[in-house]
Amino acid sequence: MKYTLYGSPRSRASRVLWMMRELGIDFEHVPSKAPSNINPNDKVPSLAVDVGGLNTFTLYESFAINLYLAKKEGSALGLAPRTIEEDGAMNQYSLWAITELEAPILSLLMKRGNREEHLAALVRPLGALEKELANKTYLVGDRRQT
């Protein structure tokens, strides 16, 4: 299977680059936008997967790509969900991070707007995360590498 990832490392493609490296996937990285037949939105990241012969599977949106890779390549590392409930929880926490944490964290990193407001915006969601982790090591699938 051959993977080609499109997108600059200074974009949301960085999430996918990180995931692919964590999984030890051999891939080609093209640090520019994908052709429109791969991503008609003219944005990054995009993934093209050679699934054999003339067949190419394409996917865009970093969230969707990372969940696809976790499920397809992550079983050996314990990153793939083992049950439909774990799958639901992975989706929940991934979407939660995007909706609750991403904007204030990116604003802090890029030094945009009022720093104190961004820090204040993180208090509630990080408090909720702290409660979720109170009696467990992982948010989903309490398993460790051996």
N, C-alpha and C positions, 0 to 999 in steps of 0.2 A: 504494500500500500504506500502510495506516495502522497505526501502532504505539501501544499504550497500555501504559505501564509502571506497575505498582502497587507501592508500597513507600516507606517513609521513607528519605530520604538517609542517615539514621543507622542503617541496617541493611545487610544484604548487597545490597540494591537499589543501594547506592552503586557496586558493581562494574559493574552493568548501566548505570547512568547514565553512568559513565565511558566504557564501551565505546560506547554510543550517541553520545555527544558526540565521541569519537575518530573514529567512522565518519561523522559529520555527518548522522546520521539525524534526520529531522523526526519528533517523537513527542509524545504527550501524557503528562504525568507526573501520576499520582494518588498523593499521599503517604500513602495508607492501604492497608489490606488489600483484596484483590480479592474480588468476590462469590464464593460457593462454587461457582458453575458454571464459574469460571475457575481457582480453586485450592481444591479441597475440603479441603486441609490447614489452611486459615485462617492461612497464614503468608505472608511476603514474601521475595523479590520474585515477581511474576507478570507475564507478558507476554500481551497479547491482540493478535493480528494480524488485521486485516481483510484477507482475501485475495480479496475481491470478492463482491458479492451478499450472500447470507445466511450465507456461510461465514466463520467465525472460527477461527483456529488459536490454541490456548492452550498455554502452556508455563510451568513454574515450576522453581525451583532456579537460582541465579545461574550456576553452572557450565554447565548445559545451555543457558540463555538466551544466555550469551556465546559459546559455541561455535556455536550456531545463527546468531547475528548475524554472527560472523566469516565463516562459510561463505556466508551469504546476501548480506551487504552488503560484505564486506571484501576482495573480489578486487582492486579498483582500488587499495587501499592495501597490498596484499601481506599481509593478515592471514588470508586464507583458505588452507587447505592446497591444494597443487597436486597432491599424490599421496596415495594411501592411506597411505603410510609417513609423510608429514608429518602427516596426520590422526591417526595413531596416536601420533606424538610429541607433538602438541598435547594430546591427551588425557592422555598420560603425565605431562607436565610440569604440567599444570593440576591433576591429581589429586595429584601429588607436593607441589605447593605447599600444597594444602588439608590433606594429611595430615601433612606434615613441618614446615611453617612457620607455618601459621595460628594454632594455639593459643599457642605462646610469644610470637609477635608481638602478638597481641591482648591477651594478659596484660600484656605490657610497656606497650602503649599505654594500657590501662585501669588500670595500676598495681595489678594484682591479684597477690597472692602474693609470692614471693621473687624479686626482680629478678635476682639472680645465677644462680639455678636456670634461669630463662627464657633468660638469655643463654647459659648453658652448653648448654641444649637446642638452640640454634641452631648451635653450632660444627660438628657433624657434617654436617648438611644443607647449610649454607653452604659448607663445605669441598668437598662433593660438587659443588655448583653451580659453584664456582670451577674444579674439574677439568674439568667439562663445557665451560666457556667458555674454557679455556686457549688453544685454537688456533682459535677462531671468534668471530665478532661476535654471532651470534644463536643461541639454542638450536635453533630450527627455521627452515629456509628462509633461507639466508644471502643475502638480497636487500635492497637499499637503495632508498629512495625517490629518484626522479629529479626 
